[in-house]
Amino acid sequence: MDIDKESLDAITEIINIGVGRSASLLNQMTNSNIRLRVPKIFVIRFKDLADTSASLFGGDVLSTVMLEFQGNFSGVTAILFPPESAAALVALLSGENDPGAEMDAIRVETLKEVGNIIINSVMGSISNVLSQHLSFTLPVYYEGKLSTITATRHTIEDDDYVIVAHTQFLIESKNIEGKILLLLEVGSLEHLVESIQGAYI
């Protein structure tokens, strides 16, 4: 599916609004000055996601928080962190660097909380700007290769489209990088673009 430049710019703007809102909340949590770069948007087929993961997502192992959503368009939203960024973010928020078993539980809960804030801010922005009601599940945490994580999405076909929003979290002197992934079910990207065109174009 080809998306015109105006629709792609509108998607970028909406996601950027949501990312900015999440940055304000994370500022309060960390007492740090957090800045986020304007996201770069990619639209690819689901079957091509694993092949492009090296260039888009870096290393093989990712720390991922996912939320499913349903409404006029349905699918999954995920926030993905490379291991170094996940560790730096957890250390900043928890003040802990202990790699022990207790830290594993703290790390998972911390990343789920952060992922929940970012995803709800982004999807809330989409919902509000486009006047679309969306309902969400509770966040789920995964750790592993992208191909393993995406294999859990049985409702998404190979030819369905995926929107990837690549942004970078800038926290003080540390580069903490996260990427936002929208996995849309059949017909959902078309509904999203139609809603954007109706609101913006």
N, C-alpha and C positions, 0 to 999 in steps of 0.2 A: 504494500500500500504506500503510495506516495503522499507525503504530507507537505502542503505548501509552506513557504517560508513564514507567512503571517501566522499560521496555526502553530508552527514550531516555536516561533518567538513568543507566542501567547502561553504555550505550555511552559517554556523557560521562565517567563515572568511569574506565572502562578506558583510554580515550584519554588522559585526564589523567595516569594512572599512567605511561604510556609517555612522554608529553611531559616529565614530571618527571624521568624517568630520563635522557632526552636532555639536559635542562638541566644535570644533574650532570656529564655528560661534557663538555659545552661549557664549563662552568665551569673544568674542568681545562685545556682547550685555550686559553682566552682569559685565564686568571687574572683573570676579572671575575666580579662577582656578577650572575648571570643569574636572572631571575624570569620565569615564564610564567603568564599569566592562564588561568583555567579555560576550556577551549574551549567555544564556543557551537556547537551541532550543528544542521545543517540537513539535511533529507532531501528531495530533489527528483528529478524524472525527468531522465535524461541529455539528452533533447531540449530541456529548459528551461534547461540549464546555461549555454549561451552568452548567453541572454536575461537571465539574472540575474547575469551576470559583473560588470556595472558596479557593482551594489550590494554584491556579495560580495567582489570582487577589485580594485575600484578601476580603475586605468588599463588601457589595452589591452595593453601589452607586459608580459610576466611572465617571470621567470627560474624555471624549473621543473626539478625532479629527479624522475624517475619510476622505480619498481620494480614489475615484475609479480610477482604471487604466485599460487600454486595450492595447492589442498587441498580441504577440505570446502566452502569457499567460495573463489572465485577472482576475480581482477580486477587492478586497478592501484592503487597508492598513490602519491600525489605530494605534494611540498611545494612551494608556490608563494610566490615573493617578489616584491613590487613592486620596480621598478628601484632606488629610493632605499634600500630595506632591503637589497637584495642588495649594492649598492655599499658600504654602511656595514659590513655583516657581513664582506665580503671584506677591506676596509681594516683592520678590527679584527684579523682572524685572520692576515693576511699582513704587515701593517705597511706595505703598499704602496698608493700612490694614483696611480701612473703609469698614464694611460689608453692606453699604447702596446700594440703587438701582443703583446708578451710577457705583459703584464698580462691580456690576454684569456684566454690559456691558464691562467694562475694563477687567474683568477676562476672559470673553468669547473671546474677541479679542486677548488678550495676549496668551491664550492657543492655539487658532487657529494659531497664528503666529509661536509659538514654535513647534506645531504639524506639520505645513507645512514645517518648516526647517528640522525637524528630518525625516519625511517621505520622502521628496524629496531627502534628502541625502542618505537614505537607498535605495530607489528605483532607484535613479540615479546611485548608486554603482552597483546594480544588472544589470541595463541597460548597463552601460559602460563595466563592466567586461565580460558580456556574449554577448556583441554586439547585444542587443535586443532593438528595439525601442518600447517605451511605452508612451502612452498619458495619461494625468491626468485631473480630474475635479478639481474644487475649493474645499478647505477644508470645511467640515461641522462639527459643534459641537453638541455633544449629552451629556446629563447628566442623569444617571439613572442606573438601573441594567443591567448587561451584557445581560441577556436574552431579555430585551426590545430592546437594541441596535441591537443585532444580528437579531432580528425579522424583521428589516427593509431591510435585504438582501434577497430579493425575488428570485434573480438569482442563489443563492447558495443552493444546495440540501443537505439533511441531511447526505448523504454518501460522500459528498465532503470533502477534507482534509483541515485542517487549520494548518498553521505554526505559532507558538507562539515563539517570541524571548523575553526572560525575561532579562532585563538589569537594572542596578541601576545607577542613576545619582548622583554623589557625588559632591556637591557644598559646598566648604569651610567646615564648621562644621555641615552642614545640610545634612541629607539623603533625597534626593528627588528621588523618585522611579518612573520609567515609564516602561511600557511594550509595545512591538511592536507586532502587530497582523496582519498576512497576511491571508486573506480569499480568497481562490482560487476557481474559477469556474471549472466546469467539464473538466477534461483533462489538466488543467493548471499546476498542480503539476508535472504530467508526463513530460510536455514540459519543465518545469523549471529544473527538474532533468536531462533530456536529454541534455539540454544546458550546465549545470554544468559539466556533464560527458565529453562533447565534449571539454570544455575549460580547465578542470583541470585534467581529469583522462585518 
